[in-house]
Amino acid sequence: MLDQSPRFWEIFFEVYEALPRQGPGNRASAARALSLCDGLPAAPGILDMGCGAGGQTLHLADLTDGRIVAVDSHAPFIDRLKAIAAARGLGGRIRPLCADMAQTGLKQGSFDLIWSEGALYNLGLDAALPLCRDHLRPGGHLVFTDAVWRSSDVPDAVRQGFEQDYPAMGWTHDVCAAVARHGLDLRGHFTLPDEAWWQDFYTPMQARVRELREKYAHDVEAGGILDAIHRETELHAAHGDCYAYEFFVTRRPG
Ligand SMILES: C[S@@+](CC[C@H](N)C(=O)[O-])C[C@H]1O[C@@H](n2cnc3c(N)ncnc32)[C@H](O)[C@@H]1O
């Protein structure tokens, strides 16, 4: 997707900026992953890497009494999270920060919990895992989701989509091996249920695409871009069993 035209990105962000979240995930899965973290302090210091508009940041604020630094490099997502956090009275607990995950300037060794849903792949796991580990205090947890293959018999359209977005995508055992390679203990992992793709992500995406089709009714180029965005949801409905988002719960040895 990286070599798309400026117009593609304009429409892409017009769709994505309006969504509750920018990737698969839901509150129940976040709660399940959190339950696999033992020994968290009563009010953990949390870093949410690649938070998008903060869908999971808000779940974490609800599920813990922690203080959360939420980092994303796309300023409109951060502005939206700031506004929502303030409106919900969470301004004192959520600190949205527009920054590159690779260079946050945040103190090393200081966080009890680093959370990242569908974002570490942007850096590549071999760069992201040591970076996250170094920001954790000894005994702190890194919890993240990553896309993984579940079948070697994948339709071309699905394979091409992932090859563009995430060429290094592997299988669950590849991610487990990367976790071990970077000195983290694996505490557990599980697959996101299909409803986590639809609830807060693909269903609102389809609704947003419908809305924009009206706005761009006479714009052929925009219509084609909206078709391409919508097609991802159709491919998932048809072939979502070929791949998954897996939640990994890991711990920096104490
Ligand atoms: C698939 S979205 C997931 C967003 C959110 N975690 C969610 O699940 O709804 C990936 C996010 O990573 C952010 N991102 C990509 N590269 C980044 C980087 N180097 N630094 C910070 N954020 C980055 C994107 O802006 C995007 O919001």
The ligand as an ORCA input file, in Angstrom:
! r2SCAN-3c Opt
* xyz 0 1
  C      -3.100     -0.561     12.065
  S      -3.030      0.947     12.927
  C      -3.486      0.412     14.560
  C      -3.958      1.552     15.428
  C      -4.498      1.142     16.795
  N      -3.495      0.520     17.622
  C      -5.688      0.230     16.644
  O      -5.528     -1.003     16.789
  O      -6.771      0.756     16.388
  C      -1.283      1.245     13.070
  C      -0.941      2.604     13.684
  O       0.481      2.721     13.795
  C       0.826      4.071     13.524
  N       2.237      4.108     13.143
  C       2.835      3.552     12.058
  N       4.160      3.748     12.086
  C       4.407      4.467     13.223
  C       5.605      4.986     13.814
  N       6.804      4.775     13.272
  N       5.482      5.670     14.963
  C       4.277      5.863     15.543
  N       3.116      5.393     15.026
  C       3.186      4.696     13.885
  C      -0.124      4.487     12.417
  O      -0.243      5.889     12.335
  C      -1.401      3.792     12.850
  O      -2.188      4.618     13.656
*
